[in-house]
Amino acid sequence: MTTALTHARVLTPEGWRDDLAVVLDGGRIAGLLPASAPGLQNMPRQDLGGAMLLPGFIDVQVNGGGGVLFNEAPTVETIRRIGTVHRRYGTTGFLPTLISDEPAVMRAALVAVEQALEEGVPGLLGIHLEGPYLAPARKGVHDAKYFHVPGREELALLCAPHRGIRLITLAPDQVPPESIRALDDAGVIVCAGHTAADYATTRVALDAGVRGFTHLFNAMTPFGSREPGVVGAALEDPHSWCGIIVDGHHVHPASLRVAIAAKAPGKMLLVTDAMPPVGADSPEYVLNGETIIVRDGICQTAQGVLAGSALDMATAVRNTVQMLGLPLEEAVRMASTYPAEFLGLHAICGRIDPGCNADLVLMDDDYCVLRSWIGGMDVPERR
C-alpha cells in the first residue's frame, strides 16, 4: 500500500528538508515529492507533526537488551527480544553480538541467526562474533579461557555460505594474516579489537582484509609518539571504519573529538555495545558467572572493568551532538549512513532516498523516538 509521510523535517542525503513528502510503497521508499504535489491528494497520508524523520539507526554491536543477553540464550526468541527493545531507541537494523564463549554456544548463535533471518525477524542483519580469537593482554571483560587461534575446521565453519552479514572481531596479533584473508575472501567482515598488536602488525592485518576496528580506544594498544599502536593505524588508514561508544565512560569526549578530526570523513560509526539493562527494569545482569550492576549509567565489574554499556542509539546520537559538538545531521549519519556503508548495504539502507528500504525513525527535539518503520511497517514508540 502506498502511503505518504508528510509534515516532517526530513534528513535527506543533501540535508534537511521541510517541504517534502516521503512516499512509501510496500517496504521501500518510492519517492520524495514536494509537499504540494497534486498526486498526494489521492494518497493515504500520515501527518508527522513537524518532527524529525531520519534514516533508521544501524547498530553493529549489541550484546543484549530488555533483560536478555545473547550469550546466555542464543535463540531466535532472544534475537527477536533484542531487536524489539532496541527499536524503541531508533535501531532498525542490528547485529546481535556474541562475546567470547565455548564452541557450542558460538555454533548455536550462528544457527539461531540463520533461523531468525529465515523467519524474517524485523531489523536483523546478521551476526557479530566478538571473539574468541582475542589477546589475553587486552581481554577486557571477556573470559580468556575461551581464547584460541581458529583452526582449519573452525575457519571452514566461519567461511561457510550464510545468510545476512557475518562480522568477526579478532586480534591481529593472535590470528595469522592468511586466516584473515580467508575470512575476507569468504565475505566475512573482519574487525580488529581486543588486541595487543603493534602498528606494523595492524598494518599487515589491514592489507590482509581487516575492514574495521571494534570500539576504538578500548581494549587495544594506544596511540603514542614513537609507537602509533592499533589506534594510530586505525586513524591513519583511509579505508577502514571505526566503531565508537559515545557514552562518556568508555572514551573521554576530547579523545573522540580528536579521533573524528583525524579519521577520514564518513568512517566513524556509533555503536552501543549494549547489555541487558537497556530497555529493562532491572539494572543487573550476569556475565561469565558474575553479577554486574549498572551504577550511574556504567556497566562494570566489581574490579572496575567495563562490561559493555547501558547505551542506546538514540542516546548515542544525542551524546554525539551534546558531548562532541557535532551537527545533528552528522551524528545521525554516524548511526545510519556510515554503518550501512561499512556493512555493504549502502544501496538500500542508511538513507532516505528513492529505492531504499523504508527503515525510518521519527524523533522529537529532545532526541526521543516517537515512531519507527522497518520495511515500511511502523510502530509507535513510548519511552
N, C-alpha and C positions, 0 to 999 in steps of 0.2 A: 504494500500500500504506500502510495506517495504522500508524504507529509512535509509541510513547510514549517521550519522553526523561525519565528520572527521576533522582532523587538529585543535583540541581544547585541552586546558588544562582542563581535566575533574576531578571534585571533586567527587571521589568515597567514599564509606564508609571507605575504607582503606587509603584514602589520595589522593593526586594529582597524575594524570597520564597524560602523553602527548603522549602515544603510543597506544591509544585505539580509536576505532570507536564505537559510540553508535548507536545501531541498533534499529529503531522504527518500530513497526508493529501495524498499527492502532493507538489506544490510549495508547499502553503500550510500555515499554522498553523490547525489545525481547532479547537483549544480549549486552555484551561488548566484542568486538573482537579485537585482535591485528590489528593494522593498516595495517599490511602486509598480513592479512588473505586472501587466494585466493578467497573465496566466495564474497568478497566485490567488485571484479572487475565487476561482472554482476549485481550489485545492484545500483539503483539511489543513488547518494551521494550529500551531501551538505558540501562544504568546509567552515569551520567556521573561517578561517584566524588566527588561533592561539589564539583566545580569550578564556576567561574562561567559561566553561559550568558548571552550578551549578543546584542543585535541586531548583525547584520553591519555592518562599517565601510564607509563610502562615501567614496571619495577622488575629488574633482572636479579634481585637478591632479596627474597622474602622467605624467612625460615618458618614463620607461623603467624598466627593471629586468631582472635576470637577464642582464646584459651587452648588452642591446639598447636602442636609442634610437628612438623613434617617427619622428623626423625622418630618421634615416639609412635606415630601411626602413619606409615607411608601407604595411604589408601586413597581411593577416589573420593571418599567422603571427606577426608582431611583436605585434599586439594580443593574440593568444592567449598568447604567452610572458609579456607584461607581466601579464596577469590571473592566470596560473598562479603566477607568482613572488610577487605581492603578496597572493595568497590565503593564503600561508604566514603572513602577518602580520595576518590578520583582515579583509582587504579583500574584501568580497563584491560590491561594486558600484564601478565606476570609469569615469572619463572619460580615455582616452588623450589626452595633451596635446601639441599641435604648437606649437613655438615659431616665431617669425617665419622664414619661408622663402620661396622663389620660388613663383609661382603654380602651377607644375606639381606641386610637392610638396604644396601645400595641396589641390589637386584630387585627387591620388592618395590623400591621407589621408581625404578625405570619401568617396571611392569604397570604400576599404578598410573603413571603419566601417560603411557601408551593407551591404556584403557580409558582414561579420562578424556584424552584427545578424541578417541573414537566416539565417546558419548557426547562430545561437544560441550564440555564444561565451560561456561562463559568466561572469557578472558584468558584461559590457559594457552600459553605459547610454547611450552616445553619444560625443560628441567635445567637446574643449575646444580652441579655436583661440586661443592666446595671442599675439596679433599677427596680421598685421604692421602694424596700424593704431596705432602707438605713437609716443611722443615721443622724439626723439633725446637730449634732455637727461636723460631717465630710462630709458635703454635697458637698463641692467644688462648682462647677458651677451648680449643679443640683438644681431644684426648689423643696424645701421641702414641698410645698403644695400638691405634689403628693405622698409623702411618706406614707406608711401604712404597716401593717403586713398582709401577704396574708391569706385570709380566705379559707374556705373549697372549695367554688366554683372556686376560682382563682387557688388554688393548683391543682384542678382537670383539669382545662384548661392547666396549665403548664405541668402536668404529662401525658396528653393525648397522644396517639400514634402520631408520627410525622415523617416527612422525615428529613434526614440530622441531623446535630448537633444542640443541643439546650444547650446554656450556659447561666447561670444566675449569675450575681454579686449581692450579698446581704450582709447585715451587721449581723454578728452572734449575736450581742447584741440586735437586733431587731426581729430576726426570730428564733423561738424555735428549738432545735435540732431535734424534731420529724418531723418538716416540712422539714428540711434539709435532713433528712433520707428518707423521702417520695420522694423528688425530685431525690435524688441519686438512689433510688430503681427503679425509672421510666426511668433511663438512661439520666437524665439531669446532665450536668456538672455544679457543684456549685463552685463558687469562692467567696472569702471574699474580700470586698472592701467598701470604703466609710463607715468606721466603727469606732466606739469609744470603741470597745471591749478591754478588758484586756487580758493578756496572758492566764489565766485559761479558760476564755470563748472561746477564739480562739482554745485552745486545745480540748475542748469539741466539738466544731464545726468540727474540723478535724476528730475526732473519729466518728462523725455523717455522714460524707461524703463530707466535703469540700475538693476539689482537687487542688485548686489553689488560687492565690492572684492577684487581679487586680491592675495594675500599682503600684508595690511595692514602699513603702515610701510615696506615695501621698495619702492623704485623709485616713489615718489610724494612730493608736497610735504608736509612735516611740519606738525605742529600747533604754532602759535606764539601768542604773546599778542595780537598785532594782526593776524595772518594765519592763520586756522584751517587753511587748506590742505585737501588731499584728506582727510587723516587726520581733521581736525576735522569735515568734512562727513560722513564715514563714521560717526563715533562719535555724532554728533548725530542722524542720521536714524534713526527708529524702525522703518522698514520694510525696509531693506536688510540684507544679510548680509555678513560679513567673513570671508575665509579667513585663517588664521594658521598659520605654520610654527613649531612649538614644538620646536626642536632645540637651543636655547641658543646658536645662532650668528647666525641671521637677525635676531632681535629679543631685546633684553635681557628677562629674565623680569619685571622690575619694570614695564617698559613694557607688557607683555602683561597683567599684573595690573590696571594702571590702565585699559587699554582694555576689558577684560572687565567691570570695575566700571562703566564709563561707558556701554557699549553696552546697548541694550535686551535683556532676557533672551531666550535662545534664538536669537540672531543671530550667534553666533561658530561657525565651522566649523574643524575640524582638517583640514589638507591636508599632503601630503608634499612636493610639488614634486620627486618622486624622480627620480633619474638612474640610468643602467645599473648602477652598482656595488651597488645594493640587491639582495640575493639572489644576488650573483655572487662568484666567486673573485677577480677582478681589480679593483683599486681605480682603474683607468684607463678613460677613455673619450675619444672625440674629439667636440668640439663646435665647429662653424664652422671646421673645419680645425686646431684647437688641441687638443693632448692635455691633458686635465685629470686630475690625480692627487689622489685623496682622501687628506687627511692629517688625523689627529686628528678624523675624522668630518666634516671640512669640505670641500666641493666648491668650489674656486675656481681662477681663472686664475693665471698667473704674476704678473699685476699685482694680485692680491688681490681680484678681482671675484667675488662669489659666483656659482656656476654650478649652480643647482639645489641639491639636497640628497642626502644619503645616508640619509634618514629613511624609516622605515616606519610604518604606522599604529599597530601595537601599541606601538612606542616612543613615538610621539606621545602616545598615551593615558597611558603611564607618566610621561612628562615633564610632562604637564599636571597630574598628581597630585603628583609629587615636586618639580618646579621651581616650579609656580604655586600649589600648595597647594589645588587644587580637589578636591572629593569625587570618588571614582572614578565614581559614577553620572553626575555632570555631565560628566566627561571622556568617558565613553562616549557620552553623548547628543551631544556636540560632534563625535563621529566617526561617528554613525549617524543619530539622530533629526533633528538640525538640518540636516545635508546633504540628507536626504530631503525635508524641508520646502522647502529652498531650490530643489531641482530639481522641485518639484511632485509628488513621489512619496509624500507622507506617508500617503496612504490605504493603500498596500500595502508600504511599505518603512520601515526605521528603527525598528521597534517589535516587541516580542514580544507579539502581540495576535492574537486570532482573526481570520481573514480576511487577515492579512498574508502576504507571501511568507515561506517558510521559509528565510530568509537569516540564518544564525546563526554565532556564534563561541563556542567553548569555550576559556576562558583560566584559567590557574592563578594562584596568588597572586603569582608573580614576573612576571606580565604576559606570559608565554609562551603562544602559541597552541597548543592541543592538537589541536583539530579545527575544521573549518568546514563549513557547509552552504550551498549555493547552490541555491535552488529545491528544497530537501529532499534534495539529493544531497550526501552527506558524504564528506570526505576527511580521514584522519588526517594531522596535520602533525608534522614533526620539525624542530626548529631547532637 
